[in-house]
Amino acid sequence: MALIFSLIFFISAVSSAAANGGNGFSVEMIHRDFPKSPLFNASETHYHRIADALRRSISREMVSLTDTGKAPIYSSGGAYAVKISLGTPPFSIVAIADTGSDIIWTQCKPCPNCYQQIDPMFDPSKSSTYMTVPCSSPTCSFAGRGSSCSSKSVCEYSISYGDGSHSNGDIAADTLTMDSTSGRPVAFPRIAIGCGHDNAGSFDSKVSGIVGLGHGSASLIQQMGPATGGKFSYCLAPIGNSHDSTYLNFGSNAIVSGSGAVSTPIYTSEGDFETFYVLKIEAMSVGSNKFDFTSSLPFGTNGNIIIDSGTTLTFLPSDTYTSFSKAISEGMDLKPTTSPIQDLEYCFMTTTDNYKVPPVTVHFEGADVYLKRENLFVRVDNNVVCLAFMDSNGVGLQIYGNIAQTNFLVGYDIKKSTVSFKPANCAGS
C-alpha cells in the first residue's frame, strides 16, 4: 500500500555482489512521471497525470479490508515501479513496488494466462540459482492464506487485489540484485518470490509484477533484514519537482537522527493485517485549534492510521476531517472555488505557489510533525489548488499519504518498531 502522486523509485540492477550487513547503501528514486521512469507517458499533460494519480489514490483507499484473502491495494495505481534483477545471470525486470503488500512476484515462462507485457518475461529455467519451494518448507508460509500445494508438492500462491486483478503461481527462491549509488551492485541470495503463471487484471504492460515492501514476512524489506538491519528511509520531493531525483536508503544509510528528528511507534498486527505500518495520531492542530483524532481500525492494536508512500492523499476519520478542513478553509486568504477533480472538497484560486497557509501540526504519539504548504495542498490546475486530505467516510481506512510526507526524511526501523520524521529539502537531497 505503498511517492508523490505515484512517485516511483527507479532501481537499476545489474550483476550480483554480496550484501554486507555492516554497510548501508542507497538507490536512486525518481518520480514515475519523470522521463527516465519506465512508466512515463509523454502524451499526458502534467495535470492529467495529477488527476490520474488522485483518482488512483481514491480508488486505493476505498478498497475494503474486510474481504479476507484479498490484498488491500489498487493493483497498479499509485505505487512505485522498481527495476531490479532476478536470477543468475541477472535478468532485469520492472515491477510495481508497494508498501501495502508483501509477496514479490513476476510473470514467468511458461505463462498460459498472462496479461500483455512489453519487456521479455523471466524464464526460471535460464537461472542457475532458481529453486521452487516445496510445500514442506517453512518458506511456503510466505504465500499466506492463498497458499496451496501442487501435484508435484510445489508451494503455490494465489493473490487477488481489490480491483479484481490476480496472480497465481509457484513460490520459489532466487537471487535478487540491485545497483547502489556507490556503483557497487548488491545481491540478496535466496529471496522468496512468486513465479506467476496465471496473472490478469489492470496491470500495466510496461511492468512484470509487484515487489512487496510491507511489514509482513514475505516482503523484500523483511527478507533483506539481516543485511540492512531492518532499516530503510526515503525523501519525497514536492509535486512540481518531478525532475529531481532523490534516494531510497537501506541499512546505516537509512538512520534518521539529529536536529529536528522525531520518532513514533509502529503498531503491528497479525494475520490479514500484518502488512501495514500502523501509527497513532492523537490529534491534529490548525493554529491554536486542536482536534482529537477519533478512529478505530480492525487491527487489534492501539494504532489508528496507516502510513503509505503509495497513496497520494491523506484520509481522515469523518469528525476529524470535518473540523480540520473547516479550520484550514477559514485560515486561507484565497477565494474558494470548485475542483476539476471529483471528490476534492476544499479548493482555492491562485496562480502562485507563494500563498499563505495556517500552521498545522500532526500530533503523532511522541512526535509532533509540522506540515507546510506542500504537505497540505496539491495544484490540480493552473489556477486551482486543493486540500490534499479527504474524509474516509467510515468505509475505508485512515491513511497518511505521500503528499503529507513530502520534504521529510522518513525512516523506518523495523527492529525498534519506529517511524521517524525529519524536515528536509528532498528536491535538493
N, C-alpha and C positions, 0 to 999 in steps of 0.2 A: 504494500500500500504505500512505499514507495515512495526536478528542481524548478525554478521559476517557470510558470505556465508550461509545464512539461519539459523543464530543464533535463538535459541528459548529461551524463558524464561519458566521455569517449575514451575508452581504454584500449590502446593499441597493443596487441600482444604478439610476440614473436617466439623465438626459440627459448627453450626451457633453461632455467637455472635454479639452484637450490635456494629456498627461502630461509633466511636467517632469523630466528626468533628474537635475537638480541637487537635487531635493527628495525628501523621504520622505513617506509617508502611511500611515495606519493605518485598519483597518476593524474593526467590532465582531465579536466572536467569542462565540458562545453555544452552550451545551450542547444537543445535539439533543433532550433531554428537558425543556428549559425551555419553558414555554407559548408563548413567542414563536417557537419553532422551527417551520419548515414541516413537520417530521416528528413533532411532538408528538402523542402518543396519550393523551388524558385518561382512557381506560378502563383503562389499565395501572397497576399499583401500582409503587412505587419499586423493590422487589426483583424484580419481574417484568422491569423494564427492565434491571436489572443482570444478571439471569440471561440474558436475550436477548443482551446485549452480550458477555458472556463466551462464550456459545456461538458467536457470530459470530467472536469473536477466535480460538477454537479451530479453527473451520472455515477461517478465512482462513489460519492458519498451516499447516494440513495440505495446502494446495494444493501439488502438486509442481511445481517449476520446471524439471523435466527435459522437460516436454512443450513442445517447440518450437512457436512460433506461438500460444501461449496466454498471455494476460496473467495474471500470478500474483496475482490478487486475488479476494476474495469480493465478488461484484458490487455489492450494495447494503448490505452489512453495515458494520461499524464504521468507516466512512469519514466524510466530512463532507457536509453539504448547503450549497450556496452559492446565493445569489440574485444573479444578475448580469443584465446586459442584452446582447443581441446586435443588431447591425444599426443602420440609420438609417431611420426613427426607432427609438430603442432599444426592444427587445421583451424584457420581463422573463421569465426562466426560473429554475427551481430545479433544481440538478443535484447529484449526489453528487461531492464532491471527494476525490481520492485521491492521496496521496503515493507510492503504489506503481504508478501508471500514468501515461501521458504524453498520449495523444490526448484533446483536448477535443471531445466530441460531444454533440449534442442530437437528439431526434426532430424530423423536418422533414416538412412537407407537400410533395408528396403522400406518404402513408405507407401503402402497401398491406398491410404486415405489421408492425404496431406493437403494443407492449403498451399496455394501457389507461392513459391519462393524464388526470388530473382537470383540470389547467390547460390553457388554449389552447396549441396547438402552433405552433412557429416556422414562419413561411411565408417562405422566402427571396425569393419574388417581390415581397414587400412592402418589402424592404430595398434602398435605392438604392446601398449600398456592398457588397452581396454579390456575390462572383465565384467561380465554380468554378475549380479549379486544373487546368490542362492536364497531361497525362502527361509532357510535355517539361520541365515546371518543376522546379527543384531542390526546391521545397516538397513535391513528390509523395513525396519520401523520408520525410516525416513519417509516412506511412502504414505504414512499417515493412515487415516481411516479408509482411504481409497485403495489400500493395498490388496493384492490377490496373488495367487500362485499359478504359474503356467503349467502346462502338461510336462514341461521339461524342468520343473522345480525352480524356475527363474522368478525372482520377485518382480511383480508388476505394480505400476502406479496408475491411478486414474484421477485426474483433477478437472473440476469444472469451475468456470468463472461466472460472475454474476450476470453477464450478458448472454450466457448460453454457449460461449466458446469452451473448448475442452482439449485435453491432451491425454493420451493413453500410451503406455509403452513399458519398457523394461527399466528397472533400476540397475545401474551399472556404476563402476568406478573407473576413473581415468585421470590423467594429469591435466590440470588447468594452468595456463601460463598467462601472465600479464607483463606488460612493459612498464617500467617505472621511469620517473622523471630523471633519475640518475643515469639512465641509459642502460641499466643492468636489468634484464628480464628476470622475473620472479616466477618460479614454478611451484605449484602445490600438487604433490602426487596423491593418488587415491582419493580424489574428491568424488563424492557420490553425486551422480547426475541421473536424470531421466532421459532415456533414449526413446523419443516419441515416434511411434509408427502409425498413430491414428490421431491427427490433430486438425481441428476445424473451428471456424468461427471468424471473428472480426480482427484477426491478426494481420499486421502489415506485411506485404510481400517482401519488404526490404529487411525483415528480421527473421531469425531462425527459431526463436523460442523465448524463454524467460529465465532470468537469473534472479533467484530469490535472495533478498538481503534482510529478511525479517529476523525475529528473535528466536524462531524455532530451530531445532537441532539440525535440520536439513539445509539451512541457509548457508550461503557462501561465507558470511561473516562468522557464523558459529564454527563452520568447518575449518576456517583459517585460524581459529582461536589460538592454538599453541604458538603459531608463528607471529601473530600480531598482538598477543596479549588481550584479545577481545576488545581492542580499541580501534575506532575509525572516526573520522570527522570530515566535514565539508564546509564550504563557504560559498553562499549563493549570491551572485551579482544581481542587482535590481533589474527589473524589466526596463528595457531601453539600453542596457549594456550587454546585449546578447552577443556582441562581437568580442567580448572579453572572456578569456578562459580562466578558470581557477583550478583548484586541485582537490581531489579526494585523497585523504591521508589515512595511512594504516600504522599501527604499532606506535613506536616512540614519536613518530611524526604527527600523531593524532592527539597528543596530550593538549588539552585546553586549560591554560593556567595563567596567572599573572593578574595585573591590574584590570579590574572590570569583569573578571570571570566569576560566574555564579553557577551553582550546581543544584539539581533537583533529583529526587529518586525516580528510578524506573520501577513501576509496579508490574510484576509478571503474573501470568495466569497459566493454566494448563489446558490440555485438550484442544478444542477448536480455536481457542483464542491465544495460544502461546506465541503466535506470530508477532503480535503487536507490541510496540514500545508505548506503554501507557504511562502518562504523567498525571499529576494532580494540580489543577488550578484552584486556588482557594477563593480568589476574587479578581475583578478587573476594575481599574480606575480610569476615569476620564476627568482630568483636573482634580478637584477635591471630592468628586463624587465616586464612591466605591460601591461596586455591585457584587454581591455574593455569586459564586459560581455553583449553581444548584443542578446537579446531574448525577445520575446513577447509570452505570454500564453493566452489562451482563457478564463481567469478567471475574467476579468473586474477589475483587481487590479494592483498595481504597482509591485507586486512580479513577480519573473521570474524563480524560481526553487522550486521544492517540496523536502522537507526533508523527507526521507523514510527509516526507520530502517529495512524494509523488502526487500529492493533491495540492492544487493551486490555492483555493480559497480556504478560509478558516470557518468551521461550522460550530456554532454555539447553541447551548440549550435555549429554549424559547424565551424564558423570563429574562435571562442574562442578555440575550441578543436584543430584545426589545428596549431594555434600559440603556444598554451600551450604545446601540446605534442611534437612539434618540439624543443621547448626550453628545455624541460625536457631531451629529447634524446641527444641534443648537450651538456648537462651538465653531462652526465654519462660517466664514465671511463670504463664501461663494454662493451664487444663485443656484437653487435646486433645479434639476431637470430630470427627464426620463432617460433610462438606459436603452441603448440599441440592442442590448443583450438581455434576453428574458431572465427574470428571477432576481436580478440585481436591483435592490430597492432604493438605496441611498446614493444618488449621483448628483454631480455638480458641474457647472460650466466653467471651464478655464482652458486657456491655450498655453499657459505657462506651467512649468513644474515647480515654480518657486512660490507656492501658496502655503499659507499657514494652516496648521492643524493643532487641535488641543493636545496637551500632554497626556499620554496614555501609558499605563503600566499594567503588565500582566503579572499577577501575584501567584507564581508557582510556589509549591511547598519549598520553603527555604531559599527561594530565589526570586527576586524582583527583576523583570525584564522590561526595559523601557523601549517602547516602539516609536519609530519615526514615520515620517510621511510615506516613505517607500514600503513600509510594513502595513500601512492602513488602506492605501488606495491603489487602484490599478487604472491606467489610462485605456479606455475602450474605444475612443475616437479622438480626432484631432482636437476637439474642444470639450470632451467629456471625461471626467474621472469618476469612478465608482468605489464605494466602500467594499473592500475585499473580504467581507465577513457575511455569513448567511445564517439563517435560522435552520437548525437541524430538523425542525418540525416534528420531533418526537418519534420519527420513523427510521432515521438513520443513526449515525454516530457523531459524537463530538470529535472534531479533527482539527489539529493545529497545523495549518497548511504551510506551503513553502513561501508565499509572499510575506507572511509574518516572520519568516526565518531569514529573509534577505539581509545582507550586511551584518550577519552574525557568524562567527566561527562556532559551529555546533558540533560538539564532541560526544560520542557515545562510549562509555566504559562498561562493557558487559559484566566484567568481574566485580566491579564496585556497584553495579546497577544504578548508574547515574547518567544523566544528560547534562552537559554544561553549555552555557551560552557566554560568548564574549563579543562585544561590539567590534566590528572590523570593517575595513574598506575592501569588500570582496572583489570588486572590479579591478582593484589595483594590487591584489594579492599575488 
